[in-house]
Amino acid sequence: MLAAALVGLNPVLLHFAGDALDVTLAITLLLCGLYFLWGVERPRPAASSLCLALAGLCRPQLLSLLLLPLLSRGRRAAPRATGLWP
């Protein structure tokens, strides 16, 4: 009980819990955007775009993490490409 109270009253944790630009929110939106793009039977590009745009507004540096899966997926999806990714 005491440990929970000490952790719950930690000023750093309280700051990040109420921070509008918290990285947890940005990662959640990024994962939701990827889920709407790849995790469903029928992709939902509008929902994916909205989630990815909001993730980019929260933490712009997360958009660089999005490049690796997109580029690797593009390579597998178009094996007949002439070396240039669209």
SULLIN-V45254 format. One record per residue. BURIAL is b if it has 24 or more other C-alpha atoms within 12 Angstrom, else e. Layout:
BEGIN
BURIAL ; BURIAL
END
This chain:
BEGIN
e ; e ; e ; e ; e ; e ; e ; e ; e ; e ; e ; e ; e ; e ; e ; e ; e ; e ; e ; e ; e ; e ; e ; e ; b ; b ; b ; e ; b ; b ; b ; b ; b ; b ; e ; e ; b ; e ; e ; e ; e ; e ; e ; e ; e ; e ; e ; b ; e ; e ; b ; b ; b ; b ; b ; b ; e ; b ; b ; e ; e ; b ; b ; e ; e ; e ; e ; e ; e ; e ; e ; e ; e ; e ; e ; e ; e ; e ; e ; e ; e ; e ; e ; e ; e ; e
END
